[in-house]
Amino acid sequence: MEICELFPHIGSVVDELCLIRSMTTEAINHDPAHMFMNTGSQIAGRPSMGSWLVYGLGSEAENLPGFVVLTSLGRGGQNQPIAARQWAAGFLPSRFQGVHLRGKGDPVLYLGTPPGVTRSQQRDVVSAVNQLNQHHDTIVDDPEIATRIVQYEMAFQMQASVPELMDLSREPATMLEHYGCQPGDGSFASNCLLARRLAERGVRFIQLYHKDWDHHGAVKQGIEFKAEEIDRACMALITDLKQRDMLRDTLVVWAGEFGRTPMSQGGDGRDHHNAGFSIWLAGGGIRPGMVYGATDDLGYNAVEDPMDVHDLHATLLRALGIEHTRLSVKFQGLDARLTGIAGRVVKDLLV
């Protein structure tokens, strides 16, 4: 398995990886490509994969959301925006949408107890509001009122659980060194460590976004920055999960919304490319230590076992115990699903 020399730490765990070299996507610009990779559609308003998973499988977390999003900002590229619709619930009840936890400052805005208000007083307020909502729900039968009740209760629980979750100072110094992070630095490495802590607490779907990969110029220096930011942390997450006997039950997916062209743009950059790029998977029922598919000699087109986003979604759902054709919701008269009317399970990737 060939791994770029800029990723020596990821290279050290290749026996755990399933490297897909023939990934393709329909979209060529960031926002629609984000939408397609996350929701299976380039049209805004569809449920994200995390929302589908929590809707279909529920969550084992008692005092945290079932779907959590962590973002980080790096160096060496263009700071392309990420919209909250990438983790939205779409036409599913809004309680299934992702909750964004910030890496610096208050993890969740307005979550803290107001000055002068005790926890018991806050409990009284939440209980009273929920009772009023329950009474109103018996009259109008609105699913969003049920969501409001659940989310009021979840917010109350998170006032206690989130500060403890985000406090990485309780981790041993050796673990911080293993990931290459410091408490409160908001880095991708810290978010990888937080992802492990979230998984330990039963959160069903944890999504990390690391920005600044848009190398239309200065790609050689830029990719060195990105490699430095993610290499050790990805290795640390995989080895940490494995040491805790969690990797077999935790599916790790590393991917972008598309790849970069094999030819230069402007002399020292690369443009967006959707006809052939690489992603990798690890754990969670995925066959380790294998390479699937290939591009042509120039790295332009996927020519061996091409795989599209719908195939990826179908395969990931199967690894998580769900048949993608059966996870559907009636919407606008159709059986809407993550994979639309497409998608095939790539059984070669599964143990």
Long-range contacts (C-beta under 8 A, 24 or more apart in sequence): 1-289, 1-291, 4-227, 6-223, 6-224, 6-227, 6-231, 7-227, 7-231, 8-231, 9-231, 9-232, 9-234, 9-235, 9-236, 10-231, 10-234, 10-235, 12-235, 13-235, 13-238, 13-239, 13-282, 14-289, 15-288, 15-289, 16-238, 16-242, 16-247, 16-282, 16-283, 16-288, 16-289, 17-280, 17-281, 17-282, 17-288, 17-289, 18-280, 18-281, 18-282, 18-286, 18-287, 18-288, 18-289, 18-290, 18-292, 18-349, 19-278, 19-280, 19-290, 19-291, 19-292, 20-278, 20-279, 20-280, 20-281, 20-292, 20-293, 20-307, 20-312, 20-349, 21-276, 21-278, 21-291, 21-292, 21-293, 21-294, 21-295, 21-302, 22-276, 22-292, 22-293, 22-294, 22-295, 22-302, 22-303, 22-304, 22-305, 22-306, 22-307, 23-255, 23-259, 23-276, 23-277, 23-278, 23-279, 23-293, 23-302, 23-307, 23-308, 23-312, 24-274, 24-275, 24-276, 24-277, 24-302, 24-306, 24-307, 24-308, 24-309, 25-257, 25-258, 25-274, 25-308, 25-309, 26-274, 26-308, 26-309, 27-257, 27-258, 27-274, 28-258, 28-272, 28-274, 29-272, 30-80, 30-214, 30-257, 30-272, 31-83, 33-257, 33-258, 33-272, 33-274, 34-82, 34-83, 34-86, 34-257, 35-85, 35-86, 36-257, 36-309, 37-255, 37-257, 37-309, 38-86, 38-87, 39-86, 39-90, 39-338, 40-309, 40-310, 40-313, 40-337, 40-338, 40-339, 40-340, 41-340, 44-85, 45-85, 45-88, 45-90, 45-91, 46-90, 46-91, 46-336, 47-88, 47-89, 47-90, 47-91, 47-92, 47-96, 47-338, 48-86, 48-87, 48-88, 48-89, 48-90, 48-97, 48-98, 49-205, 49-313, 49-316, 49-338, 50-87, 50-98, 50-204, 50-205, 50-207, 51-87, 51-88, 51-89, 51-90, 51-92, 51-96, 51-97, 51-98, 52-92, 52-327, 52-337, 52-338, 53-204, 53-205, 53-320, 54-96, 54-204, 54-205, 55-92, 55-93, 55-96, 55-327, 55-329, 56-322, 56-327, 57-204, 57-320, 57-321, 57-322, 58-204, 59-202, 59-203, 59-204, 60-202, 60-203, 60-204, 61-198, 61-201, 61-202, 61-203, 61-204, 62-157, 62-202, 63-154, 63-157, 63-158, 63-160, 63-161, 64-157, 64-158, 64-161, 64-162, 64-165, 64-198, 64-201, 64-202, 64-203, 65-98, 65-99, 65-154, 65-158, 65-203, 66-96, 66-203, 66-204, 66-205, 67-96, 67-97, 67-98, 67-99, 67-203, 67-204, 67-205, 67-206, 67-207, 68-98, 68-99, 68-101, 68-198, 68-203, 68-205, 68-206, 68-207, 69-98, 69-99, 69-100, 69-101, 69-206, 69-207, 69-208, 69-209, 70-100, 70-101, 70-103, 70-191, 70-194, 70-195, 70-206, 70-207, 70-208, 70-209, 71-100, 71-102, 71-103, 71-191, 71-208, 71-209, 71-210, 71-211, 72-103, 72-186, 72-187, 72-188, 72-190, 72-191, 72-208, 72-209, 72-210, 72-211, 73-186, 73-210, 73-211, 73-212, 74-188, 74-210, 74-211, 74-212, 74-225, 74-226, 74-229, 75-212, 75-222, 75-225, 75-226, 75-229, 76-212, 76-215, 76-218, 76-221, 76-222, 76-223, 76-224, 76-225, 76-226, 77-211, 77-212, 77-213, 77-214, 77-215, 77-222, 77-225, 77-226, 78-212, 78-214, 78-216, 79-211, 79-212, 80-211, 80-212, 80-214, 82-209, 82-211, 86-209, 87-207, 91-329, 91-331, 91-336, 92-329, 93-143, 93-144, 93-146, 93-147, 94-144, 94-147, 95-146, 95-147, 95-150, 95-151, 98-205, 98-207, 101-162, 101-166, 101-194, 102-186, 103-184, 103-185, 103-186, 103-187, 103-190, 103-191, 104-184, 104-185, 104-186, 107-162, 107-163, 107-165, 107-166, 108-158, 108-162, 111-155, 111-158, 111-159, 111-162, 112-159, 113-159, 119-159, 119-160, 122-156, 122-159, 123-156, 126-152, 126-153, 126-155, 126-156, 161-201, 165-194, 165-197, 165-198, 165-201, 166-194, 168-193, 168-194, 175-240, 178-236, 178-239, 178-240, 179-232, 179-233, 179-236, 179-237, 179-240, 180-232, 180-233, 180-236, 181-233, 187-229, 187-233, 188-229, 188-230, 188-233, 189-229, 189-232, 189-233, 189-236, 192-233, 192-234, 192-236, 192-237, 193-233, 193-236, 193-237, 193-240, 195-237, 196-237, 196-240, 196-241, 196-244, 196-246, 199-241, 199-246, 199-250, 200-244, 200-246, 213-256, 215-260, 215-269, 215-270, 216-265, 216-266, 216-269, 216-270, 216-271, 217-265, 217-266, 217-268, 217-269, 218-268, 218-269, 219-260, 219-268, 219-269, 219-270, 220-268, 238-282, 238-283, 241-283, 242-283, 247-282, 247-283, 247-284, 248-283, 248-284, 248-285, 249-283, 249-284, 250-283, 250-284, 251-281, 251-282, 251-283, 251-284, 251-285, 251-286, 251-316, 251-319, 251-320, 252-281, 252-282, 252-283, 252-284, 253-279, 253-281, 253-316, 254-279, 254-280, 254-281, 254-282, 255-279, 255-280, 255-312, 261-300, 262-298, 262-299, 262-300, 273-300, 275-300, 275-301, 275-302, 276-300, 276-301, 276-302, 276-303, 276-306, 279-312, 281-316, 281-349, 284-319, 284-320, 285-319, 285-320, 285-350, 285-351, 286-319, 286-349, 286-350, 286-351, 287-348, 287-349, 287-350, 287-351, 290-349, 292-346, 292-348, 292-349, 305-346, 305-348, 307-346, 308-342, 310-339, 310-340, 310-342, 310-343, 310-344, 311-343, 311-344, 311-345, 311-346, 313-338, 313-339, 313-343, 314-339, 314-343, 314-344, 314-345, 314-346, 315-345, 315-346, 315-349, 315-350, 318-345, 318-350, 319-349, 319-350
